[in-house]
């Protein structure tokens, strides 16, 4: 049976990032973090402040018109939204 893990940002950061058998890694090509639990063979990719800073650099470099992340309501401390705001102003 497949294990279900809450996937919101507010759950991932405090409960899984380098906790509960998960290790945070950085994909240098995608410029995004991912979590991996080797024992349970579970892979989770997500955006965080570091990856959004990288996206903002890319957006500005290529003169693009915006950014987004999924999902705003899970950003309960507004960390992701503030990172986008600061990176794109």
C-alpha positions as a Markdown table, in Angstrom:
| # | Residue | x | y | z |
|---|---|---|---|---|
| 1 | Unk | 0.0 | 0.0 | 0.0 |
| 2 | Unk | 1.2 | 3.5 | -0.9 |
| 3 | Unk | 2.2 | 5.7 | 2.0 |
| 4 | Unk | 0.5 | 9.1 | 2.0 |
| 5 | Unk | 2.5 | 12.1 | 3.2 |
| 6 | Unk | 1.1 | 15.6 | 3.6 |
| 7 | Unk | 2.7 | 17.7 | 0.8 |
| 8 | Unk | 2.2 | 21.3 | 1.9 |
| 9 | Unk | 5.2 | 23.5 | 2.4 |
| 10 | Unk | 4.2 | 24.2 | 6.0 |
| 11 | Unk | 4.4 | 20.4 | 6.6 |
| 12 | Unk | 7.5 | 19.6 | 4.6 |
| 13 | Unk | 10.0 | 22.2 | 6.1 |
| 14 | Unk | 9.5 | 21.5 | 9.8 |
| 15 | Unk | 8.6 | 17.8 | 9.6 |
| 16 | Unk | 10.5 | 16.2 | 6.8 |
| 17 | Unk | 13.4 | 18.4 | 5.8 |
| 18 | Unk | 16.3 | 16.4 | 7.4 |
| 19 | Unk | 13.8 | 14.7 | 9.8 |
| 20 | Unk | 12.0 | 11.4 | 9.9 |
| 21 | Unk | 14.4 | 9.6 | 7.6 |
| 22 | Unk | 14.3 | 12.3 | 4.9 |
| 23 | Unk | 17.4 | 14.1 | 3.7 |
| 24 | Unk | 17.3 | 17.4 | 1.8 |
| 25 | Unk | 19.3 | 17.4 | -1.4 |
| 26 | Unk | 19.9 | 20.1 | -4.0 |
| 27 | Unk | 19.5 | 19.5 | -7.7 |
| 28 | Unk | 22.0 | 21.8 | -9.4 |
| 29 | Unk | 20.4 | 21.4 | -12.8 |
| 30 | Unk | 16.9 | 22.1 | -11.7 |
| 31 | Unk | 18.2 | 24.5 | -9.0 |
| 32 | Unk | 15.6 | 23.1 | -6.6 |
| 33 | Unk | 15.6 | 21.0 | -3.5 |
| 34 | Unk | 14.3 | 17.5 | -3.0 |
| 35 | Unk | 13.8 | 15.2 | -0.1 |
| 36 | Unk | 14.6 | 11.5 | -0.2 |
| 37 | Unk | 13.9 | 8.8 | 2.3 |
| 38 | Unk | 16.2 | 5.9 | 1.3 |
| 39 | Unk | 14.7 | 3.4 | 3.7 |
| 40 | Unk | 11.2 | 3.9 | 2.3 |
| 41 | Unk | 12.2 | 4.9 | -1.2 |
| 42 | Unk | 10.2 | 8.1 | -1.1 |
| 43 | Unk | 11.2 | 11.1 | -3.3 |
| 44 | Unk | 9.6 | 14.6 | -2.8 |
| 45 | Unk | 10.5 | 17.7 | -4.9 |
| 46 | Unk | 9.4 | 21.2 | -3.8 |
| 47 | Unk | 10.3 | 24.8 | -3.9 |
| 48 | Unk | 11.8 | 26.7 | -1.0 |
| 49 | Unk | 13.3 | 30.2 | -0.5 |
| 50 | Unk | 16.6 | 29.1 | -2.1 |
| 51 | Unk | 15.0 | 27.7 | -5.2 |
| 52 | Unk | 12.7 | 30.7 | -5.6 |
| 53 | Unk | 15.7 | 33.1 | -5.4 |
| 54 | Unk | 17.2 | 31.1 | -8.3 |
| 55 | Unk | 13.9 | 31.4 | -10.2 |
| 56 | Unk | 13.8 | 35.1 | -9.7 |
| 57 | Unk | 17.3 | 35.4 | -11.1 |
| 58 | Unk | 16.3 | 33.4 | -14.2 |
| 59 | Unk | 13.1 | 35.5 | -14.6 |
| 60 | Unk | 15.0 | 38.7 | -14.5 |
| 61 | Unk | 17.8 | 37.4 | -16.8 |
| 62 | Unk | 15.3 | 36.4 | -19.5 |
| 63 | Unk | 13.0 | 39.3 | -19.0 |
| 64 | Unk | 10.0 | 37.1 | -18.2 |
| 65 | Unk | 6.8 | 38.5 | -16.7 |
| 66 | Unk | 6.1 | 36.6 | -13.5 |
| 67 | Unk | 6.4 | 33.6 | -11.2 |
| 68 | Unk | 4.2 | 31.4 | -9.1 |
| 69 | Unk | 4.4 | 28.5 | -6.7 |
| 70 | Unk | 1.9 | 25.9 | -5.5 |
| 71 | Unk | 0.2 | 26.6 | -3.2 |
| 72 | Unk | -0.1 | 30.0 | -1.6 |
| 73 | Unk | -2.2 | 29.0 | 1.4 |
| 74 | Unk | 0.5 | 26.5 | 2.6 |
| 75 | Unk | 2.9 | 29.4 | 2.8 |
| 76 | Unk | 1.5 | 30.4 | 6.2 |
| 77 | Unk | 4.6 | 32.5 | 7.2 |
| 78 | Unk | 4.7 | 34.1 | 3.8 |
| 79 | Unk | 8.3 | 33.0 | 3.3 |
| 80 | Unk | 7.8 | 32.0 | -0.3 |
| 81 | Unk | 5.8 | 35.0 | -1.2 |
| 82 | Unk | 8.2 | 37.4 | 0.4 |
| 83 | Unk | 11.1 | 35.7 | -1.4 |
| 84 | Unk | 9.4 | 36.3 | -4.7 |
| 85 | Unk | 8.5 | 39.9 | -3.9 |
| 86 | Unk | 12.1 | 40.7 | -2.8 |
| 87 | Unk | 13.6 | 38.8 | -5.8 |
| 88 | Unk | 11.4 | 40.5 | -8.4 |
| 89 | Unk | 11.2 | 44.1 | -7.2 |
